[in-house]
Amino acid sequence: MRVFRGLFAILILLPLAAIVVVFAIHNRHTVSIDLWPLTMQVSPPLFVVVIAVFLVGFLIGGVVAWLSGGRSRGRARKEHYRLMDLEREATEKKKAEAAATTTATGLPAIAKSS
């Protein structure tokens, strides 16, 4: 698995980083952004605006995906608690059966083989 991570970094992340660097170098001219409700205007380089928009979109997509999976996570949590209860009940039942099969001398009964 560790080799796969290294291969992933080399094959995907390095070319992606190179593309971002080339994009930033070629789009250094400034753009004017008017922040409407405020009486303010900023002039960042174009690559900063584009990369910021991609990052904000990435974060919003992550939040939407996390929120849409809430019902599934809740169902999985509920099933996990149900499984834990069933395992606890099975353990208690085995202990009760073992206690019921002990002989009067306090030694466990010999199990019959089928």
BALOBA-1460 file (C-alpha; in Angstrom, 3 decimals):
// residues 114
<rec num="1" residu="m" x="0.000" y="0.000" z="0.000"/>
<rec num="2" residu="r" x="2.895" y="2.334" z="0.739"/>
<rec num="3" residu="v" x="4.292" y="1.779" z="-2.757"/>
<rec num="4" residu="f" x="0.901" y="2.674" z="-4.230"/>
<rec num="5" residu="r" x="0.907" y="5.993" z="-2.350"/>
<rec num="6" residu="g" x="4.329" y="6.862" z="-3.714"/>
<rec num="7" residu="l" x="3.294" y="5.891" z="-7.215"/>
<rec num="8" residu="f" x="0.120" y="7.960" z="-6.856"/>
<rec num="9" residu="a" x="2.153" y="10.971" z="-5.761"/>
<rec num="10" residu="i" x="4.545" y="10.655" z="-8.660"/>
<rec num="11" residu="l" x="1.994" y="9.936" z="-11.398"/>
<rec num="12" residu="i" x="-0.806" y="12.271" z="-10.333"/>
<rec num="13" residu="l" x="0.316" y="14.925" z="-7.885"/>
<rec num="14" residu="l" x="3.601" y="15.908" z="-9.505"/>
<rec num="15" residu="p" x="2.100" y="16.628" z="-12.958"/>
<rec num="16" residu="l" x="-0.808" y="18.424" z="-11.265"/>
<rec num="17" residu="a" x="1.615" y="20.601" z="-9.309"/>
<rec num="18" residu="a" x="3.547" y="21.329" z="-12.503"/>
<rec num="19" residu="i" x="0.336" y="22.391" z="-14.253"/>
<rec num="20" residu="v" x="-0.559" y="24.726" z="-11.379"/>
<rec num="21" residu="v" x="2.908" y="26.300" z="-11.414"/>
<rec num="22" residu="v" x="2.830" y="26.820" z="-15.198"/>
<rec num="23" residu="f" x="-0.683" y="28.281" z="-14.933"/>
<rec num="24" residu="a" x="0.458" y="30.673" z="-12.193"/>
<rec num="25" residu="i" x="3.469" y="31.820" z="-14.204"/>
<rec num="26" residu="h" x="1.410" y="32.495" z="-17.338"/>
<rec num="27" residu="n" x="-1.463" y="34.299" z="-15.560"/>
<rec num="28" residu="r" x="0.304" y="36.881" z="-13.443"/>
<rec num="29" residu="h" x="-1.621" y="39.917" z="-14.720"/>
<rec num="30" residu="t" x="-3.963" y="41.499" z="-12.187"/>
<rec num="31" residu="v" x="-7.736" y="41.541" z="-12.299"/>
<rec num="32" residu="s" x="-10.015" y="43.999" z="-10.564"/>
<rec num="33" residu="i" x="-12.595" y="42.544" z="-8.183"/>
<rec num="34" residu="d" x="-15.304" y="44.814" z="-6.794"/>
<rec num="35" residu="l" x="-16.631" y="43.602" z="-3.434"/>
<rec num="36" residu="w" x="-20.148" y="44.931" z="-3.953"/>
<rec num="37" residu="p" x="-21.730" y="45.487" z="-0.528"/>
<rec num="38" residu="l" x="-18.479" y="47.017" z="0.600"/>
<rec num="39" residu="t" x="-16.999" y="50.019" z="-1.088"/>
<rec num="40" residu="m" x="-13.806" y="48.117" z="-1.647"/>
<rec num="41" residu="q" x="-11.948" y="46.926" z="-4.695"/>
<rec num="42" residu="v" x="-9.026" y="44.480" z="-4.780"/>
<rec num="43" residu="s" x="-6.631" y="43.672" z="-7.595"/>
<rec num="44" residu="p" x="-5.087" y="40.212" z="-7.099"/>
<rec num="45" residu="p" x="-3.262" y="38.254" z="-9.805"/>
<rec num="46" residu="l" x="-5.559" y="36.140" z="-11.982"/>
<rec num="47" residu="f" x="-4.004" y="32.847" z="-10.870"/>
<rec num="48" residu="v" x="-4.814" y="33.652" z="-7.222"/>
<rec num="49" residu="v" x="-8.472" y="34.208" z="-8.097"/>
<rec num="50" residu="v" x="-8.725" y="31.017" z="-10.152"/>
<rec num="51" residu="i" x="-6.957" y="28.837" z="-7.571"/>
<rec num="52" residu="a" x="-9.064" y="30.355" z="-4.762"/>
<rec num="53" residu="v" x="-12.266" y="29.585" z="-6.688"/>
<rec num="54" residu="f" x="-11.148" y="25.972" z="-7.219"/>
<rec num="55" residu="l" x="-10.278" y="25.577" z="-3.521"/>
<rec num="56" residu="v" x="-13.604" y="27.041" z="-2.382"/>
<rec num="57" residu="g" x="-15.451" y="24.736" z="-4.794"/>
<rec num="58" residu="f" x="-13.463" y="21.769" z="-3.513"/>
<rec num="59" residu="l" x="-14.344" y="22.614" z="0.098"/>
<rec num="60" residu="i" x="-18.028" y="23.185" z="-0.690"/>
<rec num="61" residu="g" x="-18.136" y="19.852" z="-2.560"/>
<rec num="62" residu="g" x="-16.606" y="18.101" z="0.448"/>
<rec num="63" residu="v" x="-19.168" y="19.634" z="2.798"/>
<rec num="64" residu="v" x="-22.045" y="18.668" z="0.486"/>
<rec num="65" residu="a" x="-20.739" y="15.093" z="0.215"/>
<rec num="66" residu="w" x="-20.349" y="14.871" z="3.990"/>
<rec num="67" residu="l" x="-23.863" y="16.197" z="4.599"/>
<rec num="68" residu="s" x="-25.421" y="13.892" z="1.995"/>
<rec num="69" residu="g" x="-23.799" y="10.877" z="3.679"/>
<rec num="70" residu="g" x="-25.286" y="11.732" z="7.071"/>
<rec num="71" residu="r" x="-28.253" y="9.390" z="6.724"/>
<rec num="72" residu="s" x="-25.997" y="6.470" z="5.767"/>
<rec num="73" residu="r" x="-23.598" y="7.171" z="8.637"/>
<rec num="74" residu="g" x="-26.533" y="7.321" z="11.058"/>
<rec num="75" residu="r" x="-27.884" y="4.018" z="9.777"/>
<rec num="76" residu="a" x="-24.436" y="2.411" z="10.062"/>
<rec num="77" residu="r" x="-24.056" y="3.739" z="13.615"/>
<rec num="78" residu="k" x="-27.466" y="2.348" z="14.569"/>
<rec num="79" residu="e" x="-26.606" y="-1.055" z="13.074"/>
<rec num="80" residu="h" x="-23.273" y="-1.030" z="14.935"/>
<rec num="81" residu="y" x="-25.045" y="-0.446" z="18.254"/>
<rec num="82" residu="r" x="-27.551" y="-3.205" z="17.404"/>
<rec num="83" residu="l" x="-24.696" y="-5.602" z="16.595"/>
<rec num="84" residu="m" x="-22.963" y="-4.769" z="19.884"/>
<rec num="85" residu="d" x="-26.200" y="-5.480" z="21.787"/>
<rec num="86" residu="l" x="-26.683" y="-8.810" z="19.989"/>
<rec num="87" residu="e" x="-23.081" y="-9.840" z="20.682"/>
<rec num="88" residu="r" x="-23.512" y="-8.946" z="24.359"/>
<rec num="89" residu="e" x="-26.747" y="-10.952" z="24.535"/>
<rec num="90" residu="a" x="-25.085" y="-13.956" z="22.844"/>
<rec num="91" residu="t" x="-22.180" y="-13.821" z="25.308"/>
<rec num="92" residu="e" x="-24.582" y="-13.641" z="28.259"/>
<rec num="93" residu="k" x="-26.592" y="-16.554" z="26.859"/>
<rec num="94" residu="k" x="-23.439" y="-18.688" z="26.444"/>
<rec num="95" residu="k" x="-22.414" y="-17.895" z="30.019"/>
<rec num="96" residu="a" x="-25.893" y="-18.824" z="31.273"/>
<rec num="97" residu="e" x="-25.830" y="-22.106" z="29.326"/>
<rec num="98" residu="a" x="-22.365" y="-22.902" z="30.657"/>
<rec num="99" residu="a" x="-23.538" y="-22.216" z="34.200"/>
<rec num="100" residu="a" x="-26.605" y="-24.430" z="33.671"/>
<rec num="101" residu="t" x="-24.538" y="-27.356" z="32.402"/>
<rec num="102" residu="t" x="-22.189" y="-27.491" z="35.365"/>
<rec num="103" residu="t" x="-22.575" y="-30.565" z="37.483"/>
<rec num="104" residu="a" x="-23.297" y="-30.617" z="41.168"/>
<rec num="105" residu="t" x="-19.598" y="-30.897" z="41.849"/>
<rec num="106" residu="g" x="-18.950" y="-27.600" z="40.130"/>
<rec num="107" residu="l" x="-17.108" y="-29.184" z="37.201"/>
<rec num="108" residu="p" x="-18.292" y="-28.390" z="33.700"/>
<rec num="109" residu="a" x="-20.268" y="-31.125" z="31.992"/>
<rec num="110" residu="i" x="-18.618" y="-33.015" z="29.156"/>
<rec num="111" residu="a" x="-20.017" y="-31.925" z="25.849"/>
<rec num="112" residu="k" x="-21.573" y="-34.670" z="23.762"/>
<rec num="113" residu="s" x="-20.052" y="-35.001" z="20.324"/>
<rec num="114" residu="s" x="-22.451" y="-35.516" z="17.440"/>
